Amino acid sequence: MRILLVEDDTNQREPLQAALSGAGHVVDGVGDGAIAQWIMSQREYDLLILDWLLPQVSGVSLCQHYRHMGKTVPVLILTAKDTISDKISGLDAGADDYLVKPADIFELLARVRALGRRSPLWKGDTLHVKDLTLHLSALTLEREKHHLRLSTREFQLLEYLMRHPRQVLSRDQIEQALWEWGSEPESNAITALVRRLRQRLQAVGANWLETVYGIGYRLNPDVQS
């Protein structure tokens, strides 16, 4: 999933962003409500995690604004406010869940998995292209009797390709899908990542990752492997 994490305390945002990224998510982490409001208008997300108290624009106001934009993806409010009235205010603003800080990482990841099941992209805890299976929670690849653990970036690229089988994806599309807001890959990063993933697929007998020269890459399960 692509997640927008808005938390102004870097001591809390950075560990949360690292944990979410380690679970295979692409996470745009920002610390300012006004910046977050602008990003929300520029990018599509599968989940928003919003701190309540933020500079310039509060998390609750962000949630209300997001709903007024017609967006229906899940929103998790993350805050130190823990009274019943506070929870009601957050939920009435359009939030789907509410977690009191300091958040336990494992509980947060469990809630993210639960909220992810509400995404229109959710097709279960596994993705399948022919006999190739990607386990989303374990970041593992399976084909016949072969099981491989993927790195976070390898997993993210394969998930993106498996959600668009046979479709040629440009380098720009891959960069937009996999790299966080405010960062960009080094000049050879995508080429190196594709090479590593191709080796992983070949290891399970699925030589399906094609380079379409001058255009991009595609996962083509129809080729002989």
C-alpha positions in Angstrom: 0.0 0.0 0.0 1.0 3.6 -0.4 0.5 5.4 2.9 0.6 9.1 3.9 2.0 9.4 7.4 1.6 12.9 8.9 3.4 13.3 12.3 5.3 16.4 13.3 7.5 14.7 16.0 10.4 13.2 14.1 11.2 10.9 17.0 7.9 9.3 16.5 7.5 9.6 12.7 10.8 8.1 11.7 10.4 4.8 13.7 6.8 4.5 12.4 7.9 5.1 8.8 10.7 2.6 9.1 8.3 -0.1 10.5 5.7 0.5 7.8 8.3 0.5 5.1 9.8 -2.7 6.5 6.4 -4.3 6.1 6.4 -3.5 2.4 4.5 -0.3 2.3 5.6 2.9 0.4 5.3 5.6 3.0 5.3 9.4 2.4 6.2 10.9 5.8 5.6 14.6 6.4 5.5 16.7 9.6 3.3 19.7 8.6 -0.4 19.7 8.1 -0.4 22.3 5.2 2.2 20.3 3.3 0.2 17.2 3.9 -3.0 18.9 2.5 -1.1 19.8 -0.7 0.3 16.3 -1.1 -3.2 14.8 -0.6 -4.3 16.7 -3.7 -1.4 15.5 -5.8 -1.2 11.8 -5.0 -3.5 8.8 -4.5 -3.1 6.8 -1.3 -4.4 3.6 0.1 -4.3 4.7 3.7 -3.8 7.9 5.7 -2.3 8.0 9.2 -2.8 11.4 10.7 -1.5 12.9 14.0 -4.2 15.0 15.6 -2.1 18.0 16.6 -0.1 19.3 13.7 1.4 22.7 12.7 -1.0 24.8 10.6 -3.7 22.2 9.8 -4.8 19.6 12.4 -5.2 15.9 11.6 -8.9 16.1 12.1 -9.2 19.0 9.7 -7.1 17.1 7.2 -9.4 14.1 7.5 -12.5 16.4 7.0 -10.9 18.0 4.0 -10.0 14.6 2.5 -13.6 13.4 2.9 -14.9 16.6 1.3 -12.6 15.8 -1.7 -14.7 12.6 -2.1 -11.9 10.3 -1.0 -13.0 7.1 0.7 -9.7 5.3 1.6 -9.3 4.5 5.3 -8.0 7.1 7.7 -6.3 6.3 11.0 -6.0 9.1 13.6 -2.9 8.8 15.8 -2.9 11.1 18.8 -2.3 11.5 22.6 -5.9 12.6 23.0 -7.7 9.7 24.6 -11.0 10.8 26.0 -14.3 9.4 24.7 -15.3 12.8 23.4 -12.0 13.1 21.5 -12.5 9.7 19.9 -16.0 10.6 18.9 -14.7 13.9 17.4 -12.1 12.0 15.3 -14.5 9.4 14.1 -17.2 11.9 13.3 -14.6 13.8 11.2 -14.4 10.8 8.9 -11.7 8.6 10.5 -12.0 4.9 10.4 -9.8 4.1 13.4 -8.2 5.8 16.3 -4.9 4.8 18.0 -3.6 6.5 21.2 0.1 7.5 21.3 2.6 6.3 22.1 1.6 3.7 19.6 2.8 0.1 19.9 4.4 -0.8 16.5 2.9 -4.2 16.3 -0.6 -2.9 17.1 -0.2 -0.2 14.5 0.9 -2.7 11.9 -2.1 -5.0 12.7 -4.5 -2.0 12.4 -2.9 -1.0 9.1 -3.4 -4.6 7.8 -7.0 -4.5 8.9 -7.7 -1.1 7.3 -5.9 -2.2 4.1 -8.5 -4.9 3.6 -11.0 -2.0 3.0 -8.9 -0.7 0.0 -10.4 -1.3 -3.4 -7.0 -2.7 -4.4 -7.2 -5.4 -1.8 -7.5 -8.9 -3.3 -6.6 -10.9 -0.2 -3.3 -11.5 1.6 -1.8 -13.0 -1.5 -1.4 -11.9 -5.1 -1.4 -14.5 -7.9 -0.3 -14.4 -11.5 -0.6 -17.9 -12.9 1.2 -20.1 -10.4 3.3 -17.3 -9.0 2.2 -16.3 -5.5 3.3 -13.2 -3.6 2.5 -13.3 0.2 1.9 -9.6 1.1 2.3 -9.9 4.9 5.5 -12.1 4.8 7.1 -10.4 1.7 7.8 -13.9 0.3 7.6 -15.2 -3.2 6.3 -18.8 -3.9 6.2 -20.9 -7.0 5.7 -24.7 -6.9 8.1 -25.8 -4.1 10.2 -22.7 -4.1 9.9 -20.0 -1.5 12.0 -16.9 -1.4 12.1 -13.9 1.0 12.3 -10.6 -0.9 13.9 -7.3 0.1 11.5 -4.5 0.7 12.2 -2.8 -2.7 12.1 -6.2 -4.5 8.7 -6.9 -2.9 7.3 -3.4 -3.8 8.4 -3.7 -7.4 7.0 -7.3 -7.8 3.7 -6.3 -6.1 3.4 -3.4 -8.5 4.1 -5.6 -11.5 1.7 -8.3 -10.4 -1.1 -5.8 -10.0 -0.4 -4.8 -13.6 0.5 -8.1 -15.4 1.4 -7.9 -19.1 1.3 -4.1 -18.9 4.4 -2.2 -19.9 5.4 0.1 -17.0 7.7 3.0 -17.6 10.6 4.0 -15.4 8.7 7.1 -14.4 5.7 5.0 -13.3 7.9 2.8 -11.3 9.6 5.7 -9.7 6.3 7.3 -8.8 4.9 4.0 -7.4 7.9 3.0 -5.3 9.8 6.1 -4.2 8.7 8.3 -1.4 7.6 11.9 -1.8 10.6 14.2 -1.8 13.1 11.5 -2.8 14.2 10.1 -6.2 16.2 7.1 -7.1 19.8 7.3 -8.2 20.4 7.1 -11.9 20.9 3.3 -12.0 18.7 2.4 -9.0 15.7 1.1 -11.1 17.9 -0.8 -13.5 19.7 -2.5 -10.6 16.4 -3.2 -8.8 14.9 -4.8 -12.0 18.1 -6.9 -12.4 17.8 -8.2 -8.8 14.2 -9.0 -9.1 14.7 -10.7 -12.4 17.3 -13.0 -10.7 14.8 -13.8 -7.9 12.1 -14.7 -10.4 14.6 -16.8 -12.4 15.5 -18.7 -9.2 11.9 -20.0 -9.0 11.8 -20.7 -12.7 9.7 -17.7 -13.8 11.7 -15.8 -16.3 8.9 -13.4 -16.9 10.3 -9.9 -16.3 10.9 -8.4 -19.7 12.6 -5.2 -20.7 10.8 -3.3 -23.4 13.6 -1.2 -24.7 12.9 2.5 -24.8 9.6 2.1 -22.9 10.0 0.2 -19.6 9.3 -3.2 -18.1 6.5 -5.8 -17.8 5.7 -9.0 -16.1 4.7 -11.3 -18.9 3.6 -14.8 -17.6 2.9 -15.9 -21.2 6.6 -16.3 -22.1 8.3 -19.7 -21.9 10.0 -20.3 -18.6 
